[in-house]
């Protein structure tokens, strides 16, 4: 019986570790989306603007991260390990 428990614990710890790596990748995707650098007439950098497509891409990346965070939090609370395994195995997309 102890061997089964140990195996399940090791499996869950490994899954949580993989999930944290996946979350870091999703967060990096969100952070990569930035407006282009813009300059004024004197050569000073000014805040850039997002295009409509960039806003859409940013919102999709944020939503994907938020869904994964909810799935990860549920697994840390001891429930939803199956959903987390599916999200990690499916590249981080979890359906609710």
HULIN-V934130 format. One record per backbone hydrogen bond with DSSP energy under -0.5 kcal/mol. CO is the residue of the C=O (numbers start at 1). NH is the residue of the N-H. If there is no record, write none. Layout:
CO & NH
CO & NH
This chain:
1 & 5
2 & 6
3 & 7
4 & 8
5 & 9
6 & 10
7 & 11
8 & 12
9 & 13
10 & 14
11 & 15
12 & 16
13 & 17
14 & 18
15 & 19
16 & 20
17 & 21
18 & 22
19 & 23
20 & 24
21 & 25
22 & 26
23 & 27
24 & 28
25 & 29
26 & 30
27 & 31
28 & 32
29 & 33
30 & 33
32 & 34
38 & 46
40 & 43
44 & 40
46 & 38
49 & 36
51 & 55
52 & 56
53 & 57
54 & 58
55 & 59
56 & 60
57 & 61
58 & 62
59 & 63
60 & 64
61 & 65
62 & 66
63 & 67
64 & 68
65 & 69
66 & 70
67 & 71
68 & 72
69 & 73
70 & 74
71 & 75
72 & 76
73 & 77
74 & 79
75 & 78
80 & 84
81 & 85
82 & 86
83 & 87
84 & 88
85 & 89
86 & 90
87 & 92
88 & 91
92 & 94
